[in-house]
Amino acid sequence: MTISEADALEAEASALDADDPLRTYRDAFVGARTSLVYFDGNSLGRPLRASVERLAAFARDEWGGRLIRGWEPMPGAESESAPADDVPWMQLPFAIGDTIGRAAIGAAPGQTVVGDSTTVLLYKLVRAAFDAAAAADPGRREIVVDRDNFPTDRYVVEGIAAERGGRVRWIDVDVTAGVTADALRGAVGPATAVVVLSHVAYRSGYLADAATLTRIAHDAGALILWDLCHSAGSVPVEADAWDFDLAVGCTYKYLGGGPGSPAFAYVASQLQGRLTQPIQGWMGAADVFAMGPEYRPAEGMRRFLSGTPPIVGMLPMQDTLALVEEVGIEAIRRKSVALTEFAVRAADELLVPLGVAVASPRDPSLRGGHVTLSHPAMRAVTARLWAQDVLPDYRDPGGLRIGLSPLSTSFAETLAGLRAVEAAVRAES
Ligand SMILES: *Cc1c(COP(=O)(O)O)cnc(C)c1O
């Protein structure tokens, strides 16, 4: 690399930052003014300053002040047939669910709820879908999933197949890409009960054509569940317009919910009454406080809940969701594409000559919010980077994952991080 090439990248990063309409939002995040390079906002988003305030105020005023009354109706509220409707804490899973629907996943109200972890929601929804499909047609006993889907998705599907006497039908994929229309067409048929796919592949960042793949599953008579963990808050999703049946997604990645914050579930309204989920708990019952002798599932999305809503875990995501809604998911996506395009250009200049490969799609319309760079030394490179406050993550085989959370990442930060990767690769080669 010549000096002028280095200067050209520097100048490009400054110009991109200066022209970035979202640049001021970075300051709303805790710690964004330090020199630390955060390439892992796609795994655990940075907290907003507003969330720090919200957590403290909640502990002091609501938990500390209202105590057990937090689970009761606000003074003066009417409580008739469904007492839970008057209680703000009891309503939070539905209220935030509707906000996720509106701000991030294109879902009309009454179809999205915040509940358990993504893993547990996957289990509940895939099992419910498998049972409904097999009940309607006993020949449908296969769950279709790709071999490069996130481990928890694969493990949950295998567990359900074993438990229900079904089979897993695996799709082989290129680990630098993801599931294509042809690959899915070859896997679905009259034996398919449900298809489980990730919208943005956790390893390569491949962005699946969710509308087309959903149509392929439906043409084969199957239901489909989309895992939106790496999409929600980063890539536009149109759950209703694309005719999704089911979806789940994390809130601690691009939605800023904090470590272990609860996930969301989407169930298309016309399907809700047909599904019964397997973890029958009191919070999913028709009359929560009747504490009756037997379980009857509630109408609507409440039936997909099981136990007490994780209120504290739902606090920070409200601030990020408000920001996502204010900025708009299309503007977030434009910044995300600009960041990943810049990262790929810088990687081509700084890293490809050292033997590093771009293990993500080069076409931005096929790529989500992260870029994976592969080289045999990347495990050691990652350790070196962490020791100097440059934080990407590592995924086998040899993949350094650069997550570029659009609201909190600058182009200058991206370049500083890639220069650190260059130095570390040189040191390990
Ligand atoms: C992060 C992620 C998960 C995580 O599930 P948890 O239950 O929150 O641990 C699941 N699926 C995908 C595709 C992910 O990226």
Ligand as a Chemical Component Dictionary entry (heavy atoms), coordinates in Angstrom:
data_LIG
# 
_chem_comp.id                   LIG 
_chem_comp.type                 NON-POLYMER 
_chem_comp.pdbx_formal_charge   0 
_chem_comp.three_letter_code    LIG 
# 
loop_
_chem_comp_atom.comp_id 
_chem_comp_atom.atom_id 
_chem_comp_atom.alt_atom_id 
_chem_comp_atom.type_symbol 
_chem_comp_atom.charge 
_chem_comp_atom.model_Cartn_x 
_chem_comp_atom.model_Cartn_y 
_chem_comp_atom.model_Cartn_z 
_chem_comp_atom.pdbx_ordinal 
LIG C1 C1 C 0 -28.221 -14.652 18.321 1  
LIG C2 C2 C 0 -29.086 -15.680 17.688 2  
LIG C3 C3 C 0 -29.875 -16.531 18.464 3  
LIG C4 C4 C 0 -29.776 -16.484 19.967 4  
LIG O1 O1 O 0 -30.759 -17.167 20.665 5  
LIG P1 P1 P 0 -30.808 -16.976 22.255 6  
LIG O2 O2 O 0 -31.890 -17.868 22.691 7  
LIG O3 O3 O 0 -31.045 -15.526 22.528 8  
LIG O4 O4 O 0 -29.478 -17.372 22.806 9  
LIG C5 C5 C 0 -30.727 -17.411 17.799 10 
LIG N1 N1 N 0 -30.766 -17.469 16.439 11 
LIG C6 C6 C 0 -29.987 -16.660 15.660 12 
LIG C7 C7 C 0 -30.073 -16.733 14.174 13 
LIG C8 C8 C 0 -29.116 -15.761 16.274 14 
LIG O5 O5 O 0 -28.338 -14.982 15.526 15 
# 
loop_
_chem_comp_bond.comp_id 
_chem_comp_bond.atom_id_1 
_chem_comp_bond.atom_id_2 
_chem_comp_bond.value_order 
_chem_comp_bond.pdbx_ordinal 
LIG C1 C2 SING 1  
LIG C2 C3 SING 2  
LIG C2 C8 DOUB 3  
LIG C3 C4 SING 4  
LIG C3 C5 DOUB 5  
LIG C4 O1 SING 6  
LIG O1 P1 SING 7  
LIG P1 O2 DOUB 8  
LIG P1 O3 SING 9  
LIG P1 O4 SING 10 
LIG C5 N1 SING 11 
LIG N1 C6 DOUB 12 
LIG C6 C7 SING 13 
LIG C6 C8 SING 14 
LIG C8 O5 SING 15 
# 
